[in-house]
Amino acid sequence: MLSPGFAAIVAVVGAVGAVAGATALQVGRRIGPELKATDLLPAAPPRLPLPRFVYEKPELLNKLKRR
């Protein structure tokens, strides 16, 4: 049998994961049609290794910030 404290920890961690997953899915549906697979590759070496769309498509970042 699970102790009540352990069950509460599992419930909280599971809920946080579910909310994060649902948020990621919603964001993906909103900006997904505007991205190509190459936009998700890391940027070239003079820049930080962030996805290319961070540097090449600033309008998508503005869309994400408006959330």
Residue frames as a rotation matrix with the C-alpha (Angstrom) as fourth column:
MET 1
0.583 0.812 0.000 0.00
0.812 -0.583 0.000 0.00
0.000 0.000 -1.000 0.00
LEU 2
-0.206 -0.619 0.758 1.22
0.570 -0.705 -0.421 3.50
0.796 0.345 0.498 -0.80
SER 3
-0.434 0.027 -0.901 1.68
0.815 -0.415 -0.405 6.00
-0.384 -0.910 0.158 1.96
PRO 4
0.637 0.770 -0.018 -0.44
0.698 -0.588 -0.408 9.15
-0.325 0.248 -0.913 1.63
GLY 5
0.379 -0.570 -0.729 2.66
-0.218 -0.821 0.528 11.37
-0.899 -0.041 -0.436 1.36
PHE 6
-0.686 -0.650 0.327 4.09
0.110 0.352 0.930 9.32
-0.719 0.674 -0.170 -1.50
ALA 7
-0.124 0.738 0.663 0.73
0.962 0.254 -0.102 9.31
-0.244 0.625 -0.742 -3.29
ALA 8
0.743 0.389 -0.545 0.53
0.326 -0.921 -0.212 13.10
-0.585 -0.020 -0.811 -2.96
ILE 9
-0.125 -0.877 -0.464 4.02
-0.315 -0.408 0.857 13.53
-0.941 0.253 -0.226 -4.42
VAL 10
-0.716 -0.101 0.691 3.17
0.517 0.588 0.621 11.26
-0.469 0.802 -0.369 -7.36
ALA 11
0.302 0.921 0.248 -0.08
0.908 -0.198 -0.369 13.17
-0.290 0.337 -0.896 -7.98
VAL 12
0.630 -0.101 -0.770 1.63
-0.029 -0.994 0.106 16.59
-0.776 -0.044 -0.629 -7.93
VAL 13
-0.463 -0.876 -0.137 4.51
-0.249 -0.019 0.968 15.52
-0.851 0.482 -0.209 -10.17
GLY 14
-0.535 0.337 0.775 2.10
0.759 0.594 0.265 13.85
-0.371 0.730 -0.574 -12.59
ALA 15
0.577 0.805 -0.137 -0.11
0.689 -0.570 -0.448 16.94
-0.439 0.164 -0.883 -12.73
VAL 16
0.283 -0.563 -0.776 2.85
-0.312 -0.819 0.481 19.21
-0.907 0.106 -0.408 -13.44
GLY 17
-0.744 -0.582 0.328 3.97
0.060 0.431 0.900 16.91
-0.666 0.689 -0.286 -16.26
ALA 18
-0.153 0.784 0.602 0.47
0.936 0.310 -0.166 16.82
-0.316 0.538 -0.781 -17.73
VAL 19
0.720 0.400 -0.567 0.18
0.285 -0.915 -0.285 20.62
-0.633 0.043 -0.773 -17.70
ALA 20
-0.126 -0.854 -0.505 3.62
-0.413 -0.417 0.809 21.02
-0.902 0.311 -0.301 -19.30
GLY 21
-0.744 -0.132 0.655 2.76
0.424 0.665 0.615 18.48
-0.517 0.735 -0.439 -21.99
ALA 22
0.254 0.925 0.282 -0.58
0.903 -0.123 -0.413 20.11
-0.347 0.359 -0.866 -22.77
THR 23
0.591 -0.107 -0.799 1.06
-0.080 -0.994 0.075 23.54
-0.803 0.019 -0.596 -22.99
ALA 24
-0.523 -0.848 -0.093 3.76
-0.257 0.052 0.965 22.25
-0.813 0.528 -0.245 -25.33
LEU 25
-0.497 0.420 0.759 1.11
0.783 0.595 0.183 20.65
-0.375 0.685 -0.624 -27.53
GLN 26
0.602 0.767 -0.221 -0.90
0.627 -0.625 -0.465 23.87
-0.495 0.141 -0.857 -27.69
VAL 27
0.271 -0.598 -0.754 2.17
-0.392 -0.784 0.481 25.95
-0.879 0.165 -0.447 -28.59
GLY 28
-0.709 -0.573 0.412 3.18
0.072 0.522 0.850 23.39
-0.702 0.632 -0.328 -31.21
ARG 29
-0.073 0.774 0.629 -0.23
0.937 0.269 -0.223 23.52
-0.342 0.573 -0.745 -32.84
ARG 30
0.718 0.398 -0.571 -0.17
0.287 -0.917 -0.278 27.32
-0.634 0.036 -0.772 -32.89
ILE 31
0.346 -0.660 -0.667 3.27
-0.706 -0.651 0.278 27.87
-0.618 0.374 -0.691 -34.44
GLY 32
-0.053 -0.397 0.916 3.82
0.146 0.904 0.401 24.47
-0.988 0.155 0.010 -36.06
PRO 33
0.652 0.357 0.669 2.52
0.664 0.158 -0.731 25.36
-0.366 0.921 -0.134 -39.53
GLU 34
0.953 -0.295 -0.074 4.99
-0.302 -0.884 -0.358 28.27
0.040 0.363 -0.931 -39.72
LEU 35
0.175 -0.932 0.317 8.06
-0.737 0.089 0.670 26.13
-0.653 -0.351 -0.671 -38.95
LYS 36
0.638 -0.141 -0.757 10.05
-0.510 0.659 -0.552 23.78
0.577 0.739 0.348 -41.15
ALA 37
0.899 -0.324 -0.295 12.24
0.431 0.772 0.467 20.97
0.077 -0.547 0.834 -39.89
THR 38
0.024 -0.960 0.278 15.38
0.764 -0.162 -0.624 22.97
0.645 0.228 0.730 -40.76
ASP 39
0.209 0.115 0.971 14.21
-0.310 -0.934 0.177 25.82
0.928 -0.338 -0.160 -38.49
LEU 40
0.949 0.219 0.228 14.67
-0.284 0.277 0.918 23.51
0.138 -0.936 0.325 -35.50
LEU 41
0.486 -0.852 -0.193 18.34
0.720 0.516 -0.465 22.76
0.496 0.087 0.864 -36.22
PRO 42
0.401 -0.396 -0.826 20.95
0.663 -0.497 0.560 24.57
-0.632 -0.772 0.063 -34.09
ALA 43
0.973 -0.067 -0.223 22.33
-0.176 -0.840 -0.513 27.85
-0.153 0.538 -0.829 -35.40
ALA 44
0.585 -0.811 -0.005 25.79
0.300 0.222 -0.928 28.14
0.754 0.541 0.373 -36.95
PRO 45
0.137 -0.625 -0.769 28.84
0.939 0.328 -0.099 28.38
0.314 -0.709 0.632 -34.61
PRO 46
-0.733 -0.457 0.503 29.24
0.244 -0.868 -0.433 32.17
0.635 -0.195 0.748 -34.32
ARG 47
-0.077 0.802 0.593 25.83
-0.702 -0.466 0.539 32.20
0.708 -0.374 0.599 -32.61
LEU 48
-0.477 0.039 0.878 24.57
-0.772 0.460 -0.439 30.38
-0.421 -0.887 -0.190 -29.55
PRO 49
-0.979 0.056 -0.196 23.34
-0.060 0.839 0.541 26.83
0.195 0.542 -0.818 -30.28
LEU 50
-0.399 0.917 0.012 19.67
-0.256 -0.099 -0.962 27.81
-0.881 -0.386 0.274 -30.19
PRO 51
0.058 0.475 0.878 17.17
0.778 0.530 -0.338 26.74
-0.625 0.703 -0.338 -32.87
ARG 52
-0.750 -0.462 0.473 17.56
0.661 -0.499 0.560 28.69
-0.023 0.733 0.680 -36.10
PHE 53
0.075 0.852 0.518 14.07
0.739 -0.396 0.545 30.19
0.669 0.342 -0.660 -35.94
VAL 54
0.437 0.011 -0.899 15.17
0.786 -0.490 0.376 32.21
-0.436 -0.872 -0.223 -32.89
TYR 55
-0.431 -0.714 -0.552 17.48
0.268 -0.685 0.678 34.22
-0.862 0.144 0.486 -35.16
GLU 56
-0.968 -0.064 0.242 15.71
0.247 -0.094 0.964 33.96
-0.039 0.994 0.107 -38.51
LYS 57
-0.272 0.943 0.190 12.03
0.409 -0.066 0.910 34.29
0.871 0.325 -0.368 -37.56
PRO 58
-0.984 -0.176 -0.036 11.66
0.109 -0.421 -0.900 36.81
0.143 -0.890 0.433 -34.72
GLU 59
-0.388 0.910 0.148 7.92
-0.782 -0.410 0.470 37.10
0.489 0.066 0.870 -35.40
LEU 60
0.187 0.418 -0.889 7.47
0.105 0.891 0.441 33.57
0.977 -0.176 0.123 -34.04
LEU 61
-0.655 -0.470 -0.592 9.20
0.643 0.065 -0.763 34.56
0.397 -0.881 0.259 -30.81
ASN 62
-0.880 0.395 0.265 6.83
-0.451 -0.869 -0.205 37.51
0.150 -0.300 0.942 -30.48
LYS 63
0.022 0.917 -0.399 3.92
-0.549 0.344 0.762 35.13
0.835 0.203 0.511 -30.97
LEU 64
-0.028 -0.108 -0.994 5.23
0.563 0.820 -0.104 32.88
0.826 -0.562 0.038 -28.21
LYS 65
-0.912 -0.371 -0.172 5.74
0.355 -0.509 -0.784 35.83
0.204 -0.777 0.596 -25.86
ARG 66
-0.600 0.746 0.290 2.15
-0.633 -0.664 0.397 37.05
0.489 0.055 0.871 -26.37
ARG 67
-0.342 0.446 -0.827 0.85
0.313 0.884 0.347 33.85
0.886 -0.141 -0.442 -24.83
